[in-house]
Amino acid sequence: MVNIAADSDGRQYSGGQVRNLRRRHRRLRKKLQSKGTPSAKRLLKKRRRKEQGFAKDVNHVISKQIVETAQRTKRAIVLEDLKGIRSRIRARRAARADLHSWAFYQLRTFIAYKARMLGILVILVDPRNSSRECSRCGYTHKSNRPKRSTFLCRRCGHATHADLNAAVVLRDRGRAAINRPNGHATLVARSDFPS
């Protein structure tokens, strides 16, 4: 959630601006809700629209960059199928607000429709253990992630940024899905996303 997206070439798309804005708005909402006056309620509505618009714009910019990179390099786009993630993940109290305001489906939708317009294939793969699996040797273990941003394989010693490692793992899963179409992946069809 710190980086909204990462690609297998090593580029990371930061979510820092959106997280900071949402945290600032959360503090302002708390103050305005405690007041309860009509003007405070008006300001609450205005803030909500502003926050949503900013996050939507960031998702549009990132999705455009990802699709342009895929078009330029003549590659498909592989995404984690995060359906139901909010009910599967247990987060600390401090991280819950970030988890539930994360607009991953909106980003996925933006990527899918922009890719479809350019004829780029989008593949959804199982996200299970993608951040714990080594992109070099395939060893999967919880201790491979000593810190949020660090990946260190306990078997082969491969060390890299955790998001880059996960992006390479997803790329390889996407390749396997193309070679083995009845595997654990979904090719995004035209009917899966609104026009």
C-alpha positions as CSV (number, residue, x, y, z in Angstrom):
1,M,0.0,0.0,0.0
2,V,3.0,2.3,0.3
3,N,3.7,1.8,-3.4
4,I,0.5,1.6,-5.4
5,A,2.2,-0.4,-8.1
6,A,5.6,-1.8,-9.2
7,D,6.7,-3.3,-12.5
8,S,9.1,-6.0,-13.2
9,D,11.6,-3.5,-14.7
10,G,12.0,-1.9,-11.2
11,R,9.8,1.1,-11.5
12,Q,7.7,1.9,-8.4
13,Y,4.5,4.0,-8.4
14,S,4.3,5.7,-5.0
15,G,1.1,6.1,-3.1
16,G,2.7,8.5,-0.6
17,Q,0.8,11.6,-1.8
18,V,-2.6,9.8,-1.6
19,R,-1.8,8.3,1.9
20,N,-0.7,11.7,3.3
21,L,-3.8,13.5,1.9
22,R,-6.1,10.8,3.3
23,R,-4.5,11.0,6.7
24,R,-4.8,14.8,6.7
25,H,-8.4,14.6,5.6
26,R,-9.1,11.9,8.3
27,R,-7.8,14.4,11.0
28,L,-9.9,17.2,9.6
29,R,-13.0,14.9,9.4
30,K,-12.6,14.0,13.1
31,K,-12.5,17.7,14.1
32,L,-15.5,18.6,11.8
33,Q,-17.6,15.7,13.0
34,S,-17.1,16.6,16.6
35,K,-18.4,20.1,15.9
36,G,-21.6,18.9,14.2
37,T,-22.7,22.3,12.9
38,P,-24.4,22.7,9.4
39,S,-21.3,24.4,8.0
40,A,-19.1,21.6,9.4
41,K,-21.3,19.1,7.5
42,R,-21.0,21.1,4.3
43,L,-17.2,21.1,4.7
44,L,-17.2,17.3,5.3
45,K,-19.0,16.8,1.9
46,K,-16.6,19.1,0.1
47,R,-13.6,17.3,1.6
48,R,-14.9,13.9,0.6
49,R,-15.2,14.9,-3.0
50,K,-11.8,16.5,-3.0
51,E,-10.1,13.4,-1.5
52,Q,-11.9,11.1,-4.0
53,G,-11.0,13.3,-6.9
54,F,-7.4,13.4,-6.0
55,A,-7.1,9.6,-5.5
56,K,-8.9,9.0,-8.8
57,D,-6.5,11.3,-10.7
58,V,-3.5,9.6,-9.2
59,N,-4.9,6.2,-10.3
60,H,-5.5,7.5,-13.8
61,V,-2.0,8.8,-14.1
62,I,-0.4,5.6,-12.8
63,S,-2.6,3.4,-15.0
64,K,-1.7,5.4,-18.0
65,Q,2.0,5.1,-17.3
66,I,1.7,1.3,-16.8
67,V,-0.3,0.8,-20.0
68,E,2.1,3.0,-22.0
69,T,5.1,1.0,-20.7
70,A,3.3,-2.3,-21.7
71,Q,2.6,-0.9,-25.1
72,R,6.2,0.4,-25.6
73,T,7.8,-2.9,-24.5
74,K,5.1,-5.0,-26.2
75,R,4.2,-6.9,-23.1
76,A,1.1,-8.0,-21.3
77,I,0.1,-6.6,-17.9
78,V,-0.2,-9.0,-14.9
79,L,-2.1,-7.9,-11.9
80,E,-3.0,-9.7,-8.6
81,D,-6.6,-10.7,-8.3
82,L,-7.3,-9.0,-5.0
83,K,-11.0,-9.7,-4.9
84,G,-12.1,-10.2,-1.3
85,I,-8.7,-9.0,0.2
86,R,-10.3,-6.8,2.8
87,S,-12.1,-9.7,4.4
88,R,-9.0,-12.0,4.2
89,I,-6.4,-9.6,5.7
90,R,-6.1,-8.8,9.4
91,A,-4.6,-5.4,9.9
92,R,-3.5,-3.5,13.0
93,R,-5.9,-0.8,14.2
94,A,-3.6,1.9,12.8
95,A,-3.4,0.3,9.4
96,R,-7.1,-0.4,9.0
97,A,-8.1,3.0,7.6
98,D,-5.3,2.8,5.0
99,L,-6.4,-0.8,4.0
100,H,-10.1,0.2,3.6
101,S,-9.4,3.3,1.6
102,W,-7.0,1.6,-0.8
103,A,-8.6,1.9,-4.3
104,F,-7.0,-1.2,-5.9
105,Y,-10.1,-2.1,-7.8
106,Q,-10.4,1.3,-9.3
107,L,-6.7,1.1,-10.5
108,R,-7.4,-2.3,-11.9
109,T,-10.4,-1.1,-13.8
110,F,-8.5,1.9,-15.2
111,I,-5.6,-0.3,-16.3
112,A,-8.0,-2.8,-17.9
113,Y,-10.0,-0.4,-20.0
114,K,-6.9,1.6,-21.1
115,A,-5.2,-1.7,-22.0
116,R,-8.2,-3.0,-23.9
117,M,-8.3,0.2,-26.0
118,L,-4.7,-0.5,-27.1
119,G,-5.2,-4.3,-27.5
120,I,-2.9,-5.1,-24.5
121,L,-3.5,-8.4,-22.7
122,V,-4.3,-8.1,-18.9
123,I,-3.9,-11.2,-16.8
124,L,-5.1,-11.6,-13.2
125,V,-3.1,-14.1,-11.1
126,D,-3.5,-15.5,-7.6
127,P,-1.8,-13.1,-5.2
128,R,-1.1,-15.8,-2.6
129,N,2.5,-15.6,-1.2
130,S,3.7,-13.3,-4.1
131,S,5.5,-11.1,-1.6
132,R,7.1,-14.1,0.2
133,E,8.2,-16.1,-2.8
134,C,11.8,-15.7,-4.1
135,S,11.9,-14.6,-7.8
136,R,15.1,-16.5,-8.3
137,C,14.7,-19.9,-6.6
138,G,11.0,-20.0,-5.9
139,Y,11.5,-20.6,-2.1
140,T,8.5,-19.3,-0.2
141,H,8.6,-18.4,3.5
142,K,7.3,-15.7,5.8
143,S,10.8,-14.9,7.0
144,N,11.9,-13.9,3.5
145,R,10.4,-10.5,4.3
146,P,12.3,-9.2,7.3
147,K,10.9,-5.6,6.8
148,R,8.1,-4.2,4.7
149,S,10.3,-3.0,1.9
150,T,13.1,-5.6,2.1
151,F,13.2,-9.1,0.5
152,L,15.9,-11.5,1.5
153,C,15.6,-15.2,0.5
154,R,16.6,-17.5,3.3
155,R,17.6,-20.2,0.8
156,C,19.6,-18.6,-2.0
157,G,20.4,-15.2,-0.4
158,H,18.8,-13.1,-3.1
159,A,18.2,-9.6,-1.8
160,T,16.1,-6.9,-3.4
161,H,13.2,-4.5,-2.8
162,A,10.2,-6.5,-1.8
163,D,7.9,-4.8,-4.4
164,L,10.3,-5.5,-7.2
165,N,10.6,-9.1,-6.2
166,A,6.8,-9.5,-6.1
167,A,6.5,-7.8,-9.5
168,V,8.9,-10.4,-11.0
169,V,7.1,-13.2,-9.3
170,L,3.8,-12.0,-10.8
171,R,5.4,-11.6,-14.2
172,D,6.5,-15.2,-14.1
173,R,3.0,-16.3,-12.9
174,G,1.5,-14.4,-15.9
175,R,3.9,-16.1,-18.3
176,A,3.0,-19.5,-16.8
177,A,-0.7,-18.6,-17.2
178,I,-0.3,-17.8,-20.9
179,N,1.6,-21.1,-21.5
180,R,-0.9,-23.0,-19.4
181,P,-4.2,-21.3,-19.9
182,N,-6.2,-23.5,-17.6
183,G,-3.9,-22.6,-14.6
184,H,-4.6,-20.3,-11.7
185,A,-5.1,-17.1,-13.7
186,T,-7.8,-15.2,-15.4
187,L,-7.5,-13.4,-18.7
188,V,-9.5,-10.2,-18.5
189,A,-12.3,-10.4,-21.0
190,R,-14.0,-7.5,-22.6
191,S,-17.2,-8.1,-20.6
192,D,-15.3,-8.0,-17.2
193,F,-15.1,-4.2,-17.2
194,P,-17.4,-1.4,-18.1
195,S,-16.9,0.3,-21.4
